Amino acid sequence: MPNYLVMIHRPPGYEGNTESAAMRAEITALNQEMVARGVRVFVGGLQPPETARAVRRRADGALTVSDGPYLESKEFAGGFWVLSAADMDEALEWGRKAAIACKAGVEVRPFF
């Protein structure tokens, strides 16, 4: 079965440690359902974008490392699942459940 990325989008300034106990319980239940259905390959939460380091290649081939995310944006990836699903429709069903549990926008994208 193909793999899909289900990525949670958060607004700038969002702090994961402010999530309510009820929200954490919904996310835990979703993870348990994914494991029980055999679709979850990997899951991970991400630190805020301020903790990121960006590596860029200059025209002369040298690499530079800078503080912060690679791109400036209105949202950032807060966490993700890698799922093994039959097709995009099934992956989107999990994406819908993730959006509800995480109370956030979700992007679902297939891997090559």
Secondary structure, 3 states (H helix, E strand, C coil): CCEEEEEEEECCCCCHHHCCHHHHHHHHHHHHHHHHHCCEEEEEECCCHHHCEEEEECCCCCEEEEECCCCCCCCEEEEEEEEECCCHHHHHHHHHHHHHHHCCEEEEEECC
